[in-house]
Amino acid sequence: SGTGRYVRMYGTQRATAYGYSLWEFQVYGTGGDPITPPPLPSDPANPPRLVWSDDFDGAAGGKPDPSKWRADPGTGPNNELEYYTDHRNASLDGSGHLVMEARKEVTAGSSCPRDPLSGSTTCQYTSARMNTGATFQFTYGRVEARVKVPKGNGLWPAFWMMGADFLTGRPWPYNGEVDIMEVLGKDVKTSYSTVHAPAYNGGGGIGSPYTLPGSADFSDDFHTWAADWNSRGITFSLDGRTVLSLDKDQVEQTRGPWIFDHPHYMILNLAVGGDWPGPTDASTPFPSRMLVDYVRVYQ
């Protein structure tokens, strides 16, 4: 019924001889009048200005600010063992820190594993996960958090971002995921930054491990993780030192479509167990605490 003026197709190459699998097809300007493709958001200013922050000030025992964070209760993915409570495991310590606490305690939940003998659904651990999905979404900026991670087999603290269209039904990994910080409690000398998209996700995500000077232990002190994100890519840093740079054009030429040029929201969580960190054992300390000094976004 009209003439296409602008077409963009993304496909992922298949391992067999059958070419490509189509996963996104966009047409702009059908009909007689061309329609300009939607512009990308503006890149952050240089230097960027602070547009959102939480320094977790407040009385000891207080809960995270509901105008900034919402609890994300339920079980985690990746065969994790915890049940995330409705902020019962997250509180302020009165000294300017958020405390996210993993506890060894039985909690019932419909998504917990089913006991083959009793038939009941229970999780053996509780923990905290919260996000800004309902309060703050953004495209591009410097995203920064100062965190002290716990140590122990099976613990998995993280600071990350999800593409906001996940909240309206677009499935992972098509929405995009940006992991700014992940540390495994069984190896607290290593941290990871990674991005996930349809053409590179899970164990095939694009990322890098890195260490502290002198192979120091991340759990001994607070450290600052940041991601500088703009229309050209993402640069990850630790305590001001660049640890990974991802160039959008290079990724699209070598790995597949770059899908991060749209709104995202932030997530903090402390997982217990799962495919990557592995299980807890008798040496894992409970309760274990992830401390967050601040989270800030500059644009």
C-alpha positions in Angstrom: 0.0 0.0 0.0 3.0 2.3 0.0 6.7 2.7 -0.5 9.2 2.0 2.4 11.5 4.9 2.8 13.8 3.4 5.5 14.2 -0.2 6.6 16.4 -1.7 9.3 16.7 -5.4 9.9 18.6 -7.1 12.7 19.4 -10.8 12.3 21.5 -13.3 14.3 23.6 -15.7 12.3 22.7 -19.3 12.9 25.2 -22.1 13.6 23.9 -24.2 10.7 23.8 -23.4 7.0 20.4 -21.8 7.3 21.6 -18.2 7.3 20.1 -15.7 9.8 17.3 -15.6 12.3 15.2 -12.4 12.2 14.7 -10.8 15.5 13.8 -7.2 14.7 12.5 -5.5 11.6 11.8 -1.7 11.5 10.2 0.3 8.7 10.1 4.1 8.7 8.3 6.2 6.2 5.8 3.9 4.5 3.4 5.8 2.2 4.1 9.0 0.3 5.9 11.1 2.9 9.1 9.9 4.5 9.3 9.8 8.2 12.6 10.6 9.9 13.8 7.8 12.2 13.5 8.7 15.8 16.6 10.6 17.1 18.8 9.2 19.8 18.7 11.0 23.2 21.4 13.6 23.8 24.8 12.5 25.2 25.6 13.6 28.7 27.2 17.0 29.1 30.9 17.3 29.7 31.3 17.4 32.6 28.0 15.8 33.4 25.7 17.1 36.2 24.1 15.2 39.0 20.5 14.3 38.1 19.7 11.5 40.6 21.2 10.3 43.9 20.7 8.4 47.1 23.2 8.7 49.9 21.1 6.5 52.2 21.0 9.0 55.0 18.5 8.4 57.8 18.0 6.8 61.1 19.2 3.2 61.8 16.5 0.7 60.9 14.9 3.0 58.4 13.8 1.6 55.0 15.0 2.6 51.5 13.3 5.8 50.2 10.1 4.6 48.4 10.3 7.6 46.1 13.5 6.2 44.7 13.5 2.4 45.3 10.9 -0.3 45.2 11.4 -3.8 46.6 11.3 -6.6 44.0 10.1 -9.6 46.0 10.2 -13.2 44.8 12.8 -15.7 43.8 15.7 -14.9 41.6 16.5 -16.5 38.2 19.6 -18.7 37.4 18.5 -21.4 39.9 19.2 -19.1 42.8 18.3 -20.2 46.3 17.1 -17.0 48.0 13.6 -15.4 48.4 13.7 -11.6 48.0 11.5 -10.1 50.7 9.5 -6.8 50.6 12.3 -4.7 52.1 12.5 -6.8 55.3 16.2 -7.5 54.4 17.0 -3.9 53.4 17.5 -1.1 55.9 19.6 1.9 56.7 22.4 1.6 59.3 22.3 5.2 60.5 25.8 5.9 59.2 24.9 6.7 55.6 24.8 3.1 54.3 22.1 0.8 52.9 22.4 -2.7 54.3 21.2 -5.5 52.1 21.3 -8.6 54.2 21.2 -12.3 53.2 19.9 -14.6 56.0 19.6 -18.3 56.4 15.9 -18.7 57.1 13.1 -20.7 55.7 10.4 -18.7 53.8 7.4 -19.9 51.8 6.9 -18.6 48.3 5.0 -19.9 45.3 8.1 -19.6 43.2 10.4 -21.4 45.7 11.5 -25.0 45.0 8.9 -27.7 45.9 9.9 -30.1 48.6 9.5 -33.6 47.1 8.4 -35.1 50.4 6.1 -32.5 51.9 5.0 -30.9 48.7 5.5 -27.4 50.2 7.3 -24.6 48.4 10.0 -23.1 50.6 13.3 -21.1 50.1 16.1 -21.7 52.6 17.4 -18.1 52.4 16.1 -14.6 52.3 17.8 -11.5 50.9 17.1 -8.1 49.3 16.6 -6.9 45.7 15.3 -3.4 44.8 15.1 -1.3 41.6 14.2 2.1 40.2 11.9 0.8 37.5 8.8 2.6 38.8 10.6 5.8 39.9 13.5 6.6 37.6 14.4 5.5 34.1 17.0 7.2 31.9 19.0 6.9 28.7 22.8 7.7 28.9 24.8 9.1 31.8 27.4 8.2 34.3 26.0 5.6 36.7 28.0 5.2 39.9 27.8 3.3 43.2 30.1 2.9 46.1 29.7 -0.6 47.5 31.3 -3.0 50.0 30.6 -6.6 49.1 30.4 -9.7 51.3 32.6 -12.8 51.3 31.4 -16.4 51.3 30.7 -19.3 49.0 27.4 -18.8 47.2 27.0 -15.1 47.7 26.5 -12.9 44.6 26.2 -9.1 45.1 25.4 -7.0 42.0 24.7 -3.5 40.8 23.2 -3.4 37.3 20.7 -2.0 34.8 17.8 -3.5 32.8 16.2 -2.1 29.7 13.0 -0.5 30.8 10.9 -2.3 28.2 11.3 -5.4 30.2 8.7 -4.0 32.5 6.2 -3.8 29.7 6.7 -7.3 28.4 9.8 -7.4 26.2 11.6 -10.5 27.2 15.2 -10.8 28.3 17.7 -10.5 26.7 15.9 -8.5 24.0 15.5 -5.5 26.4 19.2 -5.4 27.2 21.1 -5.8 30.4 24.1 -3.9 31.7 26.0 -5.4 34.6 28.1 -2.7 36.2 29.3 -4.8 39.1 29.2 -8.5 39.9 31.4 -10.2 42.5 31.3 -13.9 43.5 31.7 -14.5 47.2 33.9 -17.5 46.5 36.4 -15.2 44.7 36.3 -11.8 46.2 39.6 -10.8 44.4 37.7 -10.6 41.0 34.9 -8.3 39.8 33.0 -8.4 36.5 31.3 -5.9 34.1 29.2 -7.4 31.3 26.5 -6.5 28.8 23.8 -8.9 27.5 21.8 -8.8 24.3 20.2 -11.3 21.9 23.4 -12.0 20.0 25.5 -12.2 23.2 24.1 -13.2 26.5 24.5 -15.5 29.5 28.0 -17.0 29.4 28.4 -15.4 26.0 27.9 -11.8 27.2 30.5 -9.3 26.4 32.5 -8.4 29.5 35.7 -8.7 31.4 37.0 -9.8 34.8 39.4 -7.4 36.7 41.2 -7.2 40.0 42.3 -4.6 42.5 46.0 -3.5 42.6 48.0 -6.1 44.4 45.1 -8.5 44.1 43.4 -7.0 47.1 40.2 -8.4 48.5 37.0 -6.5 47.4 35.3 -7.4 50.6 37.8 -5.6 52.8 36.6 -2.1 51.9 34.2 0.1 49.8 34.9 0.5 46.1 33.3 2.7 43.5 32.0 1.1 40.3 30.8 3.3 37.4 29.6 3.1 33.8 29.9 6.0 31.4 27.2 5.3 28.9 26.5 7.3 25.7 25.5 6.9 22.1 29.0 5.6 21.2 29.2 2.9 23.8 29.9 2.2 27.5 33.1 2.6 29.5 33.2 0.8 32.9 35.6 1.9 35.7 36.6 0.8 39.2 37.8 3.5 41.6 38.3 5.8 38.7 40.4 3.3 36.7 39.0 2.1 33.3 38.5 -1.7 33.3 36.4 -2.2 30.2 35.5 -0.1 27.1 32.8 -1.2 24.7 32.5 0.7 21.4 29.1 0.4 19.9 30.3 0.3 16.2 32.9 -2.4 17.0 30.4 -4.5 18.9 27.9 -4.4 16.0 30.6 -5.3 13.5 32.0 -8.2 15.5 29.4 -9.6 17.9 25.9 -8.4 16.9 23.3 -5.6 17.4 23.8 -3.0 20.1 20.5 -2.6 21.9 21.2 -0.2 24.7 20.1 3.1 23.2 16.9 3.4 25.2 15.7 3.9 28.8 17.1 1.6 31.5 16.6 1.4 35.3 18.9 0.4 38.1 18.9 -2.7 40.3 20.8 -3.6 43.5 20.6 -7.1 44.9 22.4 -9.8 46.9 21.7 -13.2 45.5 22.4 -16.5 47.2 23.5 -19.5 45.1 22.8 -20.0 41.5 24.4 -21.4 38.4 27.3 -19.0 38.4 28.3 -18.5 42.1 27.5 -22.1 43.1 26.0 -23.2 46.4 26.6 -22.1 49.9 28.4 -24.4 52.3 29.1 -24.6 56.0 31.7 -21.8 55.8 29.3 -19.3 54.3 28.6 -16.6 57.0 24.9 -15.7 57.7 23.7 -13.1 58.0 25.9 -11.6 55.2 25.7 -8.0 54.3 26.2 -5.9 51.2 26.7 -2.2 52.1 26.0 0.6 49.7 27.3 4.0 50.5 25.6 5.9 47.6 24.2 5.5 44.1 24.4 8.5 41.7 23.5 9.3 38.1 25.0 12.2 36.1 23.9 13.5 32.8 
